[in-house]
Amino acid sequence: MDVTTTNYNRCSVIKTSGRIDGSNAPEFGKVLKELTESGIFNLVFDMSEVTFMASAGWWILIDTQKTCKKTNRGELVLVKVDKAIKDSLNLVGMSSYFKTFEDMTAAVGSF
């Protein structure tokens, strides 16, 4: 899994492609954990090239969101979420847990 991180003044953007499932979620989680452990709590996850998100990936994002929001330090927002992935997020009632954006500029600007 190739995960890229772009750091801006007010946030960091994380991007990967393909499937996020049990086989690669730990590697993805490691990248997010490294960011939060280094004090970066305003995160944008660019999902424009993510084609599938298994529960293992959602648990990583939920855990990261909890870490970011702890004591109002920051937030993890999602951008360019595929319709099928967004529908599954709505189905399990987690859509209100993450702010979603259709535009990268709006997502980065939300911080």
ABEGO torsion letter per residue (X at the ends): XBBBBBBBAABBBBBBBEBBBAAAAAAAAAAAAAAAAAGBABBBBBAAABABBBAAAAAAAAAAAAAAABGGAEBBBBBGBBAAAAAAAAAAGAAAABBBBABAAAAAAAX
